[in-house]
Amino acid sequence: MSISIHLEPRLEQVLDKYCTERQTNKNAVIQQALEEFLTHISQTGNSLFLDHPFVGGEPGEDPEAARQSKQRLRDRMSKSTAAYENR
């Protein structure tokens, strides 16, 4: 399956540097990161949105909920990226 994602410039730079230093490609790094993330979620019992039949807001949900969840995801990914950089 092929997908396309948009990376913020800072994250793309970190990914480029990581791939160059380890002589690997972006596809392999992203696949590994996604696999580790999903494995972690399944092992901790934190399903996030995996139990939902669709991704999106619930009727009557706070309009700020999406923005807040996106910010939490960005924060979590930043911490994960920092952990990889410090290896």
C-alpha positions, -999 to +999 in steps of 0.1 A: +000+000+000+013+034-008+004+066+011+015+102+011+021+123+042+031+159+047+060+165+071+067+198+087+101+212+075+118+206+108+107+170+110+117+164+074+152+178+082+155+155+112+144+125+091+168+134+063+197+136+087+188+104+104+186+085+071+219+099+059+237+090+091+223+055+092+224+049+054+188+040+053+157+054+035+127+074+047+103+046+039+121+021+061+123+046+090+086+056+088+075+020+086+096+011+116+084+041+136+047+034+127+051-003+136+067+006+170+040+032+177+012+007+170+029-021+189+033+002+219-004+012+217-015-024+216+007-034+245-003-005+267-040-009+260-042+026+247-062+023+216-064+060+208-087+060+177-082+024+167-116+013+180-134+040+160-150+030+127-138+063+113-114+091+121-130+124+131-150+141+157-181+128+175-214+147+172-216+174+198-178+172+205-160+203+216-147+220+184-113+225+201-110+187+206-094+181+172-069+209+176-060+197+211-056+161+200-034+172+170-012+192+194-009+163+218+001+141+188+027+167+177+041+169+212+043+131+215+060+128+181+085+155+191+094+136+221+098+104+201+119+122+175+141+136+203+146+101+217+158+088+183+182+118+179+197+111+213+205+074+206 
